[in-house]
């Protein structure tokens, strides 16, 4: 049975509120290593500089949480942003609560701290859930109970990890939302998903508009072909989809065949015409 670490208590379980500030030791920054299970991979330099300025004026108001290592140093459990800002501020020591923590608890505590502060982007959050599931053999329901969310929310988050690298990067960068990502996940052909992503970003489509775009592209997929095509033609279809950023179909007939290129608006037709015209002109 999976061990339960009591994430519902959150940071209250890490830092005893009754402890006076004078009882919290200060540890040399050089002896503190980062948390290898830190789910957050992106740290905003401007936010770190702002926090460093606050630390310079007021000090570190909330201690970080660490655990002792066998080598005589410390490993961070929670508070990496404060630790980074303290280094930027030029501090040599930082107040820290020292706890005993197994690897599993360390990962979960780092996750809950970031979730409580809403510091994780959707991809980082999904990656942390995946690590909990894979490393500790937890079900979606068990992860949901530990982080105080519904099982459906966990499952929806994990689906984002099935997106193409470009789409995941767009979510992490904030160019599209998690809702956009869930809509694009319905396009399982990488070329189609990449093409739809480009349209969503270029036209600033809403989530509802993205869902409609995806629906139209899914409806058109495979609907025009009576039988299979050769591997060479399938490769050519894939290349044309990547070149034109839309659905392309090659249909074989007794006398030759048809090349069918989908478009979904007058603006997209103009875009396709420009691409084809450039190709024709370039080859003249």
C-alpha positions, 0 to 999 in steps of 0.5 A: 500500500502506498504511503500517505504523507499527509499533504493536506496539511501543506506547509503548516506541517513543515513549519511549526507556527509556535516556534519563535523566529529565534529558534530557527537556525540559519544555515550557510547557503553554500551547504544547501543543495537543490531539491532534485525532485523540484517540479518547477523548472522555470524561475522568472528572473524579474520575480527573483530580483524583486524578491531579492530586493525585499529580502535585502530590506526585510530579511527572509520572512519565512524559513526554507525547509531542508533535510540533512544529508549523509555528507554533512550538508543539506538538501532543499525540500521547500523554498527554492525561490527564497533560496535563489533570491537570498543568493542574489541578495548576497546573503551567506546564511538563511533561516531554515527548518531542518526536517527528516524526509524520505525521497517520496515525502520530499517530492510531495512536499515540494509539489504541494508548496508550489501548488499552494502558491500557484507557482507551477505552470500546467506542464510542470504540474502535470510532470510532477503528477506523473513522477508521483504516479511512476515513482511511487505507483500511485493511482490517479485517485491517490494523487488526487487525494494527496493534493486536494484535487479531483481525479478528473483534474489529475487525469486532465492534467496528465493528458497534456503530457501527450501533446507534441513538444511544441504544444507543451512548450507553448503552454509552459511559455504562456502563449496558449492556455491549458484549455487550448492544450486540451482541445489540441490533444484531440489532434493525434497526428503531429503535423495536424496538431502543429499546424493547428497550434500555429493557427491558434497562436497567430490568430489569438483563437479562444479555447472555444474557437480552438475546439471548433478548429479541431473538430473541423480538422478531425471531421475531415481526417480520413473521410474522403479516402475509399481505400489505402494509399501506398507508403510513398504517397502517405509520406508525400501527404505528411510532407504537404501537411507540414508545408501547408499547415493544413489537412491534405489528402491524396486520392487515387483514381483509375485515371490518376487521382486528386490532391485535396487541400482543406481550408476553413476560412477566406484568410486561410485560403489566401495563406495557402495561395501565397505559399503555393504561389511562392513555390511556383515563383521560386521554381521558375 
